[in-house]
Amino acid sequence: MDNLSLAELSERAGVPPRTIRFYIAQGLLPGPRRSGRSAVYGNAHLRLLDRIKGLQAKGMTLAEVAFALLPSHSHRDLPQPVAWLEYDLSDEVVVRVRSGIAPWRHKLIRNVLAEAATKLQDEQKERETK
């Protein structure tokens, strides 16, 4: 299993060949041990593709995946970067949500925040009319 063709790697990893080539071009995945039509991939490629898929399933962007895949010695002194999305619900209320969360969770949070923003706006209008 350590001498996989691109097609075999693609099938076992569940990732299209085009995506594998893109990951190699972006530096997320090392190139094959041999190039051209006789390109050979190994177990390390398969494990790395599984890791990439797992990180993406957690909602990470490719940039975040690339950072997570860096060897630990290259960023051991740096804290993990944290990106935030900020939503102004009213003049007094601002909500920050960590970015990079799963899309389904982000959609759920946005729906809840939309409801809260509507309630806050309604309360503001009531106070202004009194």
C-alpha positions as CSV (number, residue, x, y, z in Angstrom):
1,M,0.0,0.0,0.0
2,D,3.0,2.3,0.1
3,N,3.2,2.5,-3.7
4,L,-0.1,4.1,-4.7
5,S,-0.9,5.7,-8.0
6,L,-2.8,9.0,-8.0
7,A,-6.0,7.1,-8.8
8,E,-5.5,4.6,-6.0
9,L,-4.7,7.4,-3.5
10,S,-7.7,9.3,-4.7
11,E,-10.0,6.3,-4.2
12,R,-8.6,5.3,-0.8
13,A,-8.7,8.9,0.5
14,G,-12.0,9.8,-1.0
15,V,-10.5,12.9,-2.5
16,P,-10.6,13.8,-6.2
17,P,-7.2,13.7,-8.1
18,R,-7.6,17.3,-9.0
19,T,-7.9,18.2,-5.3
20,I,-4.8,16.2,-4.5
21,R,-2.9,18.1,-7.2
22,F,-4.2,21.4,-5.8
23,Y,-3.1,20.4,-2.2
24,I,0.4,19.6,-3.6
25,A,0.5,23.0,-5.5
26,Q,-0.5,24.8,-2.3
27,G,2.1,23.0,-0.2
28,L,-0.5,21.2,2.0
29,L,0.7,17.8,0.7
30,P,4.2,16.8,-0.5
31,G,4.6,15.8,-4.1
32,P,4.8,12.2,-5.2
33,R,8.0,10.2,-4.7
34,R,8.3,9.9,-8.5
35,S,6.7,12.3,-10.9
36,G,5.1,11.9,-14.3
37,R,2.9,9.0,-15.3
38,S,4.7,6.7,-12.9
39,A,4.0,9.0,-9.9
40,V,4.0,7.1,-6.6
41,Y,2.3,8.1,-3.4
42,G,2.6,6.4,0.0
43,N,0.9,5.9,3.3
44,A,2.1,9.3,4.5
45,H,0.1,10.9,1.7
46,L,-3.0,9.0,2.7
47,R,-2.6,9.9,6.4
48,L,-2.1,13.5,5.6
49,L,-5.1,13.6,3.3
50,D,-7.2,12.1,6.1
51,R,-5.9,14.7,8.5
52,I,-6.7,17.5,6.1
53,K,-10.2,16.1,5.6
54,G,-10.7,15.9,9.4
55,L,-9.6,19.5,10.0
56,Q,-11.9,20.7,7.2
57,A,-14.7,18.7,8.8
58,K,-14.2,20.8,11.9
59,G,-14.8,23.9,9.8
60,M,-11.2,25.0,9.3
61,T,-10.3,26.9,6.2
62,L,-7.4,25.8,4.0
63,A,-5.2,28.5,5.4
64,E,-6.0,27.3,9.0
65,V,-5.3,23.7,7.9
66,A,-2.0,24.8,6.4
67,F,-1.0,26.4,9.7
68,A,-2.1,23.4,11.7
69,L,0.0,21.1,9.5
70,L,3.2,23.1,9.9
71,P,5.8,21.2,11.9
72,S,5.5,22.1,15.5
73,H,9.0,23.5,15.7
74,S,8.2,26.2,13.2
75,H,5.5,27.8,15.3
76,R,6.0,26.5,18.8
77,D,6.6,30.0,20.3
78,L,3.5,31.4,18.7
79,P,0.0,31.2,20.1
80,Q,-2.5,29.8,17.7
81,P,-4.1,32.7,15.8
82,V,-7.8,33.3,16.5
83,A,-10.1,35.0,14.0
84,W,-13.4,36.4,15.1
85,L,-16.6,37.4,13.4
86,E,-18.2,40.4,15.0
87,Y,-21.9,41.2,14.9
88,D,-23.4,44.5,16.0
89,L,-26.9,43.7,17.3
90,S,-27.6,47.1,18.6
91,D,-25.9,50.2,19.8
92,E,-25.1,48.5,23.2
93,V,-24.6,44.9,22.1
94,V,-21.8,43.4,20.1
95,V,-21.4,39.7,19.8
96,R,-18.1,38.0,18.8
97,V,-18.1,34.5,17.3
98,R,-15.0,32.5,16.6
99,S,-14.5,32.1,12.9
100,G,-13.6,28.7,11.4
101,I,-16.5,26.9,13.0
102,A,-18.5,24.4,11.1
103,P,-20.8,26.0,8.5
104,W,-23.9,24.4,10.0
105,R,-23.0,25.8,13.4
106,H,-22.3,29.3,11.9
107,K,-25.7,29.3,10.2
108,L,-27.4,28.3,13.5
109,I,-25.6,31.1,15.4
110,R,-26.5,33.7,12.7
111,N,-30.2,32.7,13.0
112,V,-30.2,33.1,16.7
113,L,-28.3,36.4,16.5
114,A,-30.8,37.7,13.9
115,E,-33.7,36.9,16.3
116,A,-31.9,38.7,19.1
117,A,-31.2,41.7,17.0
118,T,-34.8,42.0,16.0
119,K,-35.9,41.8,19.7
120,L,-33.3,44.5,20.6
121,Q,-34.5,46.7,17.8
122,D,-38.1,46.3,18.8
123,E,-37.3,47.2,22.5
124,Q,-35.4,50.2,21.3
125,K,-38.4,51.4,19.3
126,E,-40.7,50.9,22.2
127,R,-38.4,53.0,24.5
128,E,-38.2,55.7,21.9
129,T,-42.0,56.0,21.6
130,K,-42.6,56.3,25.4
